[in-house]
Amino acid sequence: DRATGDEVRGELRALIRALAIPAYVVSHDRADALALADHTVLLDEGRIIQRGTTQEVFDAPKTPAAARLVGVDTILLGRIASVENGLARVTVGGQEVRAAAPAEAGHEAALCIRAEDVTIALHDASDLSAINRWRAIVRSEAPEGPFVRVGLDCGFRLSALVTRDAWQRLALKPGNEAWAIVKATTIRALPRN
């Protein structure tokens, strides 16, 4: 269970530090890596796909497979239509997504969007600094402790993680229309070729 897991992680971290010896921890749980590891090695189908400090690996996955393993909720594949002032316009599911340019126009890109970076609004908020704003249909809601994971259809599938309080204030249900808002700077764009 979560409470026991948190307690055991804390005790294990203290033990590893107190003994001051190298330790290898093998886990499928991201929380274990974040709490226990100084360095992380990601394995996918038996091959190392990324390694580095735990913070580097989690903050900057280098491939879509690495992004999936470190918990990126939405990975979109699209083609870069244009690049202007360092921002790429990527077409995904008939929508335009703006993100830091990983390559030149004409190349494919994988766009990694973390659920906690998605804001949900009842109306289009054109006065915000965020340039990614998409009309969305709420497809699902799933409580996760103090949060609610919301599945959205923006012409592509998008996952959002909002507080339970925010979700109650929005009073949205599956089938309702909303707006999904994401800052371009929070989207990690990876070149595909």
Long-range contacts (C-beta under 8 A, 24 or more apart in sequence): 2-145, 5-29, 5-31, 6-31, 9-35, 9-36, 10-35, 12-36, 30-58, 30-70, 30-71, 33-58, 34-58, 42-66, 42-69, 42-70, 44-69, 60-188, 61-112, 61-188, 61-190, 62-190, 63-110, 63-190, 64-110, 64-112, 64-190, 67-110, 67-112, 67-188, 67-190, 71-114, 72-112, 72-113, 72-114, 72-188, 73-113, 73-114, 73-115, 73-159, 73-161, 74-111, 74-112, 74-113, 74-114, 74-115, 74-156, 74-157, 74-158, 74-159, 75-110, 75-111, 75-112, 75-113, 76-110, 76-111, 76-113, 76-156, 77-108, 77-109, 77-110, 77-111, 77-192, 78-108, 78-109, 78-111, 79-106, 79-107, 79-108, 79-109, 80-104, 80-105, 80-106, 80-107, 80-108, 80-109, 81-105, 87-184, 88-189, 90-189, 92-155, 92-156, 93-154, 93-155, 93-156, 94-155, 95-134, 95-154, 95-155, 95-156, 97-132, 97-187, 98-131, 98-132, 98-184, 98-187, 99-184, 99-187, 99-188, 99-189, 100-184, 100-185, 100-187, 100-189, 101-189, 102-189, 102-190, 102-191, 103-191, 103-192, 103-193, 107-191, 107-192, 107-193, 108-191, 108-192, 108-193, 109-189, 109-190, 109-191, 109-192, 110-189, 110-190, 110-191, 110-192, 111-187, 111-188, 111-189, 111-190, 112-187, 112-188, 112-189, 112-190, 113-158, 113-159, 113-182, 113-186, 113-187, 114-186, 115-149, 115-159, 115-160, 115-161, 116-161, 117-182, 117-183, 117-186, 117-187, 118-152, 118-158, 118-159, 118-160, 118-161, 118-180, 118-181, 118-182, 119-160, 119-180, 119-181, 119-182, 120-150, 120-152, 120-160, 120-162, 120-166, 120-170, 120-172, 120-178, 120-179, 120-180, 120-181, 121-178, 121-179, 121-181, 122-170, 122-172, 122-178, 122-179, 123-179, 124-179, 125-179, 125-181, 128-181, 129-183, 130-181, 130-182, 130-183, 130-184, 131-183, 131-184, 132-180, 132-181, 132-182, 132-183, 132-184, 132-187, 133-179, 133-180, 133-181, 134-158, 134-179, 134-180, 135-177, 135-179, 136-177, 136-178, 136-179, 136-180, 137-175, 137-176, 137-177, 137-178, 138-172, 138-173, 138-174, 138-175, 138-176, 138-177, 138-178, 139-174, 140-174, 141-167, 141-172, 141-173, 141-174, 152-178, 152-180, 154-180
